[in-house]
């Protein structure tokens, strides 16, 4: 698979520092270590984000760490990327954390968002019945969808159909397969207009195919007969970015608090928090703040 896990950074403590600390403790036995004080509460912000970041469990892992470091509470509204950006355009969010680069850049160019910063990536995978009746298994997403396009109606495919980042990616892959979904949907194609978790549940209950982000799949418990069938295609790369909503458009936006969150996500502490989130020993997201061209 083209995605490689980032190496763990291990910080060894020099012997001299250990010796100095021991000597200091001996010389000043009356000094007792004090528990770190949590920062004072600074209010809350609203983040419009994707169902994949929420349903993968990532927010449940990193947001308590951010609150502990900053005193800022983050309230998440998890919807598709398109809905998240529309929500921010209306001024109903302080910051956006999504995964559709073209849509994100358009959001910034229209003046609704401040600078877009890359945060992390993972990949999309094609999920389907382990028996794979359409013969899709491999590392070529376009070839796999081409086979699904010619499969009988009994071979179902569940589309998010919700203008999310995952849905936008799915449409790109159908186009690469030479299939115009807008003109003619394959026989077994069904749109649920739902988030990633519900789409996976529908696929599980009907033994259908579905495009999913790897993070939500790893956190998904109701797998039934489903398995990963297509992975490793470079086109399946899935980048996430963060943007603070522009107060010039919506003066009530909590710019300072929102910027604190965006800065933390791309800081060493935030990137380490993202990298440390694992399920069954497998890393779900790979931090890449500062990477060029993503």
C-alpha positions in Angstrom: 0.0 0.0 0.0 1.3 3.5 -0.9 0.5 4.9 2.5 3.3 4.2 4.9 3.1 4.7 8.6 5.1 7.6 10.0 8.0 6.5 12.1 7.6 7.0 15.8 9.7 9.7 17.3 11.4 8.5 20.4 13.0 11.2 22.6 15.7 9.6 24.8 16.5 11.5 28.1 20.3 12.2 28.4 22.0 10.6 31.4 23.4 13.9 32.5 19.9 15.3 32.8 18.7 12.3 34.8 21.7 12.7 37.2 21.0 16.4 37.6 17.4 15.8 38.3 18.2 13.2 40.9 20.7 15.5 42.6 18.3 18.3 42.7 15.6 16.1 44.2 18.1 15.0 46.9 19.2 18.6 47.6 15.7 19.9 47.9 13.6 17.1 49.4 11.1 19.6 50.8 9.9 20.6 47.3 6.9 18.5 46.3 5.8 18.1 42.7 2.6 20.0 42.0 0.0 18.7 39.6 -0.2 20.6 36.4 -3.0 23.2 36.5 -5.6 23.0 33.7 -5.9 26.3 31.8 -8.9 28.5 32.7 -12.0 27.9 30.5 -11.9 30.2 27.5 -15.3 29.5 25.9 -16.2 27.3 23.0 -16.0 27.2 19.2 -18.1 25.3 16.7 -16.3 23.2 14.1 -18.0 22.0 11.0 -16.4 18.8 10.0 -16.9 15.5 8.2 -18.7 12.4 9.4 -15.4 10.5 8.8 -13.5 12.5 11.4 -16.3 12.0 13.9 -17.3 8.4 13.2 -13.7 7.2 13.0 -13.4 8.2 16.7 -10.6 10.8 16.0 -12.4 13.7 17.6 -13.1 11.7 20.7 -9.3 11.1 21.0 -7.9 14.5 20.2 -10.4 17.1 21.4 -9.9 16.3 25.2 -6.2 16.8 24.6 -6.8 20.2 23.0 -9.2 21.3 25.7 -6.7 20.3 28.4 -4.0 22.3 26.6 -6.1 25.4 25.8 -9.2 25.6 27.9 -11.3 25.8 24.8 -14.3 23.6 24.3 -14.9 22.4 20.7 -18.4 21.5 19.6 -18.5 19.4 16.5 -21.2 19.4 13.8 -20.4 16.3 11.7 -21.9 16.5 8.2 -20.6 15.9 4.6 -17.8 18.3 3.4 -20.2 20.2 1.1 -22.7 20.7 4.0 -19.9 21.7 6.3 -18.6 24.4 3.9 -22.1 25.7 3.4 -22.6 25.8 7.1 -19.5 27.9 7.4 -20.6 30.2 4.5 -23.7 31.0 6.5 -21.5 31.8 9.6 -22.8 28.9 11.6 -19.3 27.6 12.4 -16.0 29.1 13.5 -13.7 26.7 11.8 -13.9 24.0 9.1 -12.0 20.7 9.0 -12.8 18.7 5.9 -11.4 16.7 3.0 -12.0 18.1 -0.5 -9.1 20.2 -1.6 -10.8 21.8 -4.6 -13.9 22.8 -2.6 -11.7 24.1 0.3 -9.6 26.2 -2.1 -12.8 27.6 -3.6 -14.1 28.4 -0.1 -11.0 30.4 0.6 -10.9 32.2 -2.8 -14.5 33.3 -2.2 -13.3 35.0 1.0 -15.3 32.8 3.4 -12.2 31.1 4.9 -8.7 32.2 5.9 -5.7 30.3 5.0 -6.2 26.6 4.2 -3.7 24.4 6.1 -3.1 20.7 5.4 -3.4 18.6 8.5 -3.4 14.9 7.9 -4.2 12.2 5.4 -5.4 8.6 5.1 -6.9 6.8 2.1 -10.2 5.6 0.7 -10.9 1.9 0.2 -13.5 0.0 -1.7 -15.5 -2.2 0.6 -17.6 -5.1 -0.6 -18.8 -8.7 0.0 -15.8 -10.9 0.7 -17.0 -13.2 -2.0 -16.6 -10.2 -4.5 -19.3 -11.3 -7.0 -18.2 -8.4 -9.3 -14.5 -9.4 -9.3 -13.3 -6.0 -8.2 -10.4 -7.0 -5.9 -7.1 -5.4 -6.7 -5.4 -2.0 -6.6 -7.1 -0.1 -9.5 -10.2 1.8 -8.4 -11.3 2.8 -11.9 -11.1 -0.8 -13.1 -13.1 -2.0 -10.1 -15.9 0.5 -10.6 -15.9 -0.3 -14.3 -16.7 -3.9 -13.4 -19.4 -2.8 -11.0 -21.0 -0.6 -13.7 -21.6 -3.8 -15.8 -22.7 -6.0 -12.9 -26.4 -7.0 -12.5 -28.8 -5.1 -10.2 -28.4 -7.8 -7.6 -24.8 -6.5 -7.1 -25.5 -3.4 -5.1 -23.4 -0.2 -4.6 -24.2 2.2 -1.8 -23.3 5.8 -2.6 -23.2 8.5 0.1 -24.9 10.8 -2.3 -24.5 13.7 0.2 -22.0 16.0 -1.5 -19.4 15.0 1.1 -15.7 14.7 0.4 -16.1 11.0 0.1 -19.0 11.4 -2.4 -16.9 13.9 -4.4 -14.1 11.4 -4.6 -16.4 8.6 -5.6 -17.7 10.6 -8.5 -14.1 11.3 -9.6 -13.5 7.5 -9.6 -16.7 6.7 -11.6 -15.6 9.3 -14.2 -12.1 7.7 -14.3 -13.9 4.4 -15.0 -15.8 6.1 -17.9 -19.1 6.1 -16.1 -21.3 9.2 -16.1 -23.3 8.8 -13.0 -25.4 11.9 -13.7 -26.5 10.5 -17.1 -27.0 6.8 -16.2 -26.5 5.1 -12.9 -25.4 1.4 -12.8 -28.2 -1.1 -12.2 -27.4 -1.7 -8.5 -26.4 1.9 -7.6 -28.3 3.4 -4.6 -27.8 6.8 -3.0 -28.5 7.0 0.7 -27.9 10.8 1.3 -26.2 9.8 4.6 -23.0 9.8 6.5 -20.2 7.3 6.3 -21.3 5.1 9.2 -24.9 4.8 8.0 -23.7 4.1 4.5 -21.5 1.2 5.8 -24.5 -0.1 7.8 -26.6 -0.2 4.7 -23.8 -1.9 2.7 -23.4 -4.5 5.5 -27.2 -5.2 5.7 -27.5 -5.6 1.9 -24.1 -7.1 1.2 -23.3 -4.3 -1.2 -20.2 -2.4 -2.2 -19.3 1.0 -0.8 -16.5 3.5 -1.0 -15.3 4.4 2.5 -12.4 6.2 4.2 -10.1 3.8 6.0 -10.5 5.5 9.4 -14.3 5.0 9.6 -14.0 1.4 8.3 -11.4 0.5 11.0 -13.8 1.9 13.7 -16.8 0.1 12.1 -18.1 -2.8 14.2 -21.0 -4.1 12.1 -19.0 -5.5 9.2 -21.0 -8.6 8.4 -19.6 -10.2 5.3 -17.8 -7.1 4.1 -14.1 -6.7 3.5 -11.6 -4.4 1.9 -11.4 -5.2 -1.8 -9.5 -2.3 -3.4 -6.7 -0.4 -1.8 -3.3 1.0 -2.7 -4.3 3.1 -5.8 -2.6 6.5 -5.5 -5.9 8.1 -6.5 -7.4 6.9 -3.2 -5.2 9.4 -1.3 -7.4 11.3 1.1 -6.1 14.7 2.4 -7.7 16.8 5.2 -7.4 20.6 5.6 -8.5 23.1 8.2 -9.7 26.7 7.7 -10.8 29.4 10.1 -14.0 31.2 9.0 -13.3 34.8 7.9 -14.7 37.3 10.4 -14.8 39.9 7.5 -17.8 37.8 6.3 -19.2 37.0 9.7 -18.1 39.4 12.5 -19.4 37.1 15.3 -17.0 34.3 14.4 -14.6 33.6 17.3 -11.5 34.1 15.3 -8.9 34.0 18.1 -10.3 30.8 19.6 -10.8 29.2 16.2 -7.2 30.1 15.2 -5.9 28.5 18.4 -7.5 25.2 17.4 -6.3 25.4 13.8 -2.7 26.2 15.0 -2.8 23.4 17.5 -3.9 20.9 14.9 -0.7 21.7 12.8 1.6 22.1 15.8 3.9 19.3 17.0 1.5 18.5 19.9 -1.6 18.3 17.6 0.2 16.3 15.0 1.4 13.9 17.7 -2.1 13.5 19.0 -3.4 12.6 15.5 -0.6 10.1 14.9 -1.2 8.4 18.3 -4.8 7.5 17.5 -4.9 3.8 16.7 -7.4 1.0 16.5 -6.1 -2.6 17.0 -2.6 -1.2 16.7 -3.3 0.3 13.3 -2.8 4.1 12.8 -5.9 5.7 11.2 -4.6 9.1 10.2 -1.1 10.4 9.2 -0.2 14.0 10.1 1.4 16.0 7.3 1.1 19.7 8.3 3.3 21.9 6.1 3.5 19.4 3.3 3.5 21.1 -0.1 0.9 20.6 -2.8 -1.6 18.6 -0.7 
